[in-house]
């Protein structure tokens, strides 16, 4: 197998890993329930939205992105030079790839979110941050749904 083919395969492996990582990222949506929340009693309160602000929910930071990037970078670095220079290039490529992979994972799994301030009917004011996947505006009447695990979501 030629060096160019190895590099292409390493890059494709890295891209595939990034897609898998993005697909495995936990959802912070008001519309998505975890498996553990299904068929569980949750409390519902009502209130009125006071304000909604766009925010950014940071992406995941697992070792998977760094590992995939490190492998791809190591393979690419291994194709450079010869002798002891090849070993140095492999290590540098692996380190640079790991750093790039970690940054890529966080960026790929980052989501736009909403900071929602709700005045509950009992007079208490709360703030919930969740993915920006529904239209919410000040003055909207909403339900505040809380699970026993401490997860809270705002829903119309």
N, C-alpha and C positions, 0 to 999 in steps of 0.2 A: 504494500500500500504506500503510495507516495506521500510525501510530507504535506503537500497541499490538500490531499484528500483527508488526512488526519486532522488538519486544522479546520476544514469545513465541517467534519463530523463533530469536533469538539464545540464549535460555535453552535451547530444545530442542537447538540445536547444541552448546551447552556440555555438556549432559547426555549427549548422544550421544558427544561426544569423551571424556568421563569413562569411559563404558562401554568404549569402544575401548581407552583407556589401561589400564583394569583387565584387559581380556582379553589385552593384550600384555605384561603384567608377567611377568618371568621367574619360573619356579617354583623354590622352594627345597625342594621335596618330596623325601622319600626314595624316592618311587615314580615320579618323572618324570625321564626322561632327555632331554638335549638331542639334537638331530639329530647333532651331532658325536660324541656318546658311543655312539650306536647302531653296532653291528657293530665295536666297538673292544675290544681286550683290556683288561680291568681286573683289578686285583689284589683278592683276597679274603682277609681275615684274620678270625679269630673271637675273641670275647671275651665278657665278662659285664658287663652294665650295673651300675654302682655307684650312680648317681643320675640322676634326670631332673627338670629344673626348667623350668617354663613361662616363656617369654620372648616378646618381641615383635620381629618382623623388620620393620625400617622399610620404608616404601614407596618406590617409584621417585621420582626427582626429575629429570625431563626437562623441556625447554622446552615440551613439548606442553600440559601443564596450564595454564601461565602464558599461552601464546598463545591457547588457547581462551577462558580467562577474560578476557583482555585484549580480545579481539574482542567478546565478549558485553557486557563492561562499557563499552566504547567505544560500541557501538550503543545501549545503555541510556542512557548519558550524553548522547549526541547528541540524544536525544529531549527533553532538559530545556533550558528557556530559549530565548533567541534571540540573534542577533548574536554579539558576542565572548564572552558568557556561555555560549553553546552550545559554542564551541570549548574553553573552560575545562572545562565539564562533561564533554565528550567525553574530554579528556585525563585528568581525575580518574577518570572511570568506567573508562577503559582501565587505569590504574594499579591501582585498587582491584580490578578484575576479574582482572588478572594475578596479584596477590598471593593473592586468593581461589582462583584456579584452581590455583596451585602447591600451596597447602595442601590443596585438595580431592584433587589427584592423589596426593599422599603418603598421605593418609588412606584413599583408596579402595584403594590397592594394598598397604597394610600387612597383615601376616599374623601370626596366632599361631604361635609356634614352640616348639621344645623344645631345651634345652641338655642333651645326653646325655653323661655321663661314662662311658667304657668302659675297663675293665681288659682289655687284650688278653692272649691266652694266652701271649705272649712276656714278660709282666710289665710292659710299658709301658702307661701310662695316657694316654688321649687324650680330647679333648672335641670333639664335633661338634654344630653347631647346624643344624637343619633344620625345615621346616614341621611343625606338629603334626597330621599326617594318619594316624598309626597309633598303636596302643596299645603303649607301651613302659614297662617298670617295672623298678626295681632287681631284680637277680637273673636277668633274662631273658638267655638265650644269644642272641647276635646275630652277624651278619656285618658286617664293615666293608669296604665296597666303595670302592676308590679308582681314579680315572681318571688317565690320563697328564697331563691338564690341571690336576690338583690338586684336582678335586672329590672329596669324600668323603661317603658316606652310610651310615647305619646301617639295617639291615634284619633282620627276623626270618627 
